[in-house]
Amino acid sequence: MQTAQIKVTNENGLHTRPGTVFVKACNAFSSTVTVENKGHKANAKSLMKLMSAGIIKNDVITMTIEGADEVAAMEILKVVIESLIGEGKNIGCHYP
């Protein structure tokens, strides 16, 4: 199991557009990806569940990844979240 705390710096948090980018990246991996924000845990492979966590700018989320490709998933998904600052732009990383 891999766990990391990540500060969300996107101006609008993980709303629909950046949330979709993150969910697509999560779904590229077989591992389970869970995000926790202010006591609310959400399956990061579901946009609706992710949005229900109410993640806004400057929230520090806890991302937990468990499964066969957890190490690679953590490496890539951290980059994805950190790159969502310019949400309409190419995030500069490629995931499987």
Steps between C-alpha positions, in 0.01 A plus 500: 500500500623846404379813682581865437371837610470747215402867503248590231609829344252521213305825532168312491606184682403169342175607335371347177776578249810424708311224678437331165870514414587346837232228480616401149856472627385287796308267269817430302620292796366174643565608859230639728538876545334672794510870582417635845414862569382631836389154614317416177641205304426464131576254223722705269393295199152655514453869416177525700658344808812714462293817475301399810824540698475877443867554425581870466817704454757451779337184638756238594364167386618154593530269202522127566579253225496125536563236236744348257603831339476721810856636483469614138149630565613712794788646302277600208190608694698736723631669186149519357358676809795736525473580127132594510588863581457591133206266454428586138857431393689184419616365837827376355487140614384186335343211685426152369 
